[in-house]
């Protein structure tokens, strides 16, 4: 079973490379932390430099398979929010990131990206499989 974490960025914002990396990082970390919180972070342990959880869990499989992440893009806030809604409707944890606007976006809080919890490719590909790679 192939497990991956999908990150969806807004390309229309024309963010600087460092801003893109920071926003994607926020999304990835928050999605994993929410999944850990839901699935029982108490079971988390590190063995030989690899994060492990209970055997047979999706997060454990993702950690042991190398923590694959794939970044794709959309060209509008509307597209980003639609993907977020669809994920939640299908029971996939999705974390939406809103930048405060202090360094870019003229002081306006702005949705920049989202990340899904790590999950099976078959589960997430219907939502993101048609999106171009970032």
C-alpha positions as CSV (number, residue, x, y, z in Angstrom):
1,X,0.0,0.0,0.0
2,X,1.6,3.3,-1.2
3,X,1.1,6.1,1.4
4,X,1.8,9.8,0.6
5,X,1.1,13.2,1.8
6,X,-0.4,15.7,-0.7
7,X,0.3,19.4,-0.5
8,X,-1.7,21.8,-2.6
9,X,-0.2,25.2,-3.2
10,X,-1.8,28.3,-4.7
11,X,0.3,29.3,-7.7
12,X,-1.7,32.5,-8.4
13,X,-0.2,34.2,-5.3
14,X,3.3,34.3,-6.9
15,X,4.9,33.7,-3.5
16,X,8.7,33.9,-3.1
17,X,10.4,30.5,-2.9
18,X,11.1,30.9,0.8
19,X,7.5,31.7,1.5
20,X,6.3,28.7,-0.5
21,X,8.7,26.4,1.5
22,X,7.5,27.9,4.8
23,X,3.8,27.6,3.9
24,X,4.2,24.0,2.7
25,X,6.1,23.2,5.9
26,X,3.3,24.7,8.1
27,X,0.8,22.6,6.2
28,X,2.7,19.3,6.4
29,X,3.5,19.6,10.1
30,X,0.0,20.6,11.1
31,X,-1.6,17.8,9.1
32,X,0.7,15.2,10.7
33,X,0.2,16.6,14.2
34,X,-3.6,16.6,13.8
35,X,-3.4,13.0,12.5
36,X,-1.2,12.0,15.4
37,X,-3.5,13.7,17.8
38,X,-6.5,11.8,16.4
39,X,-4.6,8.4,16.1
40,X,-2.9,8.5,19.5
41,X,0.5,10.2,19.7
42,X,1.2,8.2,22.8
43,X,2.1,5.2,20.6
44,X,4.8,7.3,18.9
45,X,8.4,6.1,19.3
46,X,11.7,6.4,17.5
47,X,13.7,3.3,16.6
48,X,17.0,3.5,14.7
49,X,16.1,7.0,13.5
50,X,12.7,6.0,12.1
51,X,9.5,7.3,13.7
52,X,7.1,4.4,14.4
53,X,3.6,4.0,15.7
54,X,1.4,1.0,16.1
55,X,2.0,-1.6,13.4
56,X,-0.5,-1.5,10.6
57,X,-1.5,2.2,11.0
58,X,-1.4,4.5,8.0
59,X,1.0,6.9,9.8
60,X,3.3,4.1,10.8
61,X,3.4,2.8,7.2
62,X,4.1,6.4,5.9
63,X,6.9,6.9,8.4
64,X,8.5,3.6,7.5
65,X,8.1,4.1,3.7
66,X,10.1,7.3,3.8
67,X,7.4,10.0,4.4
68,X,6.5,10.6,0.7
69,X,5.2,14.1,-0.1
70,X,3.8,15.4,-3.4
71,X,3.2,19.0,-4.1
72,X,0.7,20.1,-6.7
73,X,-0.9,23.4,-7.4
74,X,-4.1,25.3,-8.1
75,X,-4.6,28.8,-9.5
76,X,-7.2,30.2,-7.1
77,X,-8.5,30.4,-3.6
78,X,-11.8,28.9,-4.8
79,X,-10.0,25.8,-6.1
80,X,-8.1,25.4,-2.9
81,X,-11.2,25.7,-0.8
82,X,-13.1,23.3,-3.0
83,X,-10.5,20.6,-2.6
84,X,-10.4,21.2,1.2
85,X,-14.2,20.7,1.3
86,X,-14.1,17.6,-0.8
87,X,-11.4,16.0,1.4
88,X,-13.4,16.7,4.5
89,X,-16.6,15.3,3.0
90,X,-14.7,12.1,2.2
91,X,-13.3,11.8,5.7
92,X,-9.7,12.8,4.8
93,X,-8.1,15.1,7.3
94,X,-7.1,18.3,5.4
95,X,-5.4,21.3,7.0
96,X,-5.8,24.7,5.4
97,X,-3.1,27.3,6.0
98,X,-3.9,31.0,6.2
99,X,-0.9,33.3,6.2
100,X,-1.2,36.4,8.4
101,X,-0.2,38.7,5.6
102,X,2.6,40.4,7.5
103,X,5.4,39.9,5.0
104,X,3.4,39.4,1.8
105,X,-0.2,40.0,0.7
106,X,-0.4,43.6,1.8
107,X,-1.4,42.8,5.3
108,X,-4.4,40.6,4.3
109,X,-4.7,37.2,5.8
110,X,-4.6,34.8,2.8
111,X,-5.1,31.1,2.3
112,X,-1.9,29.8,0.7
113,X,-2.1,26.0,0.7
114,X,-3.3,22.9,2.3
115,X,-2.0,19.5,3.2
116,X,-3.8,16.2,3.7
117,X,-2.9,13.7,6.3
118,X,-0.7,10.9,4.9
119,X,-3.0,8.4,3.3
120,X,-3.3,5.7,0.7
121,X,-2.7,6.9,-2.9
122,X,-6.0,5.3,-3.9
123,X,-7.8,7.5,-1.4
124,X,-6.3,10.8,-2.3
125,X,-5.6,10.5,-6.0
126,X,-9.3,11.1,-7.0
127,X,-8.9,14.6,-5.3
128,X,-5.5,15.6,-6.5
129,X,-4.5,13.3,-9.4
130,X,-5.5,15.7,-12.1
131,X,-3.6,18.7,-10.6
132,X,-0.2,19.6,-12.1
133,X,3.0,19.1,-10.1
134,X,4.3,22.3,-8.5
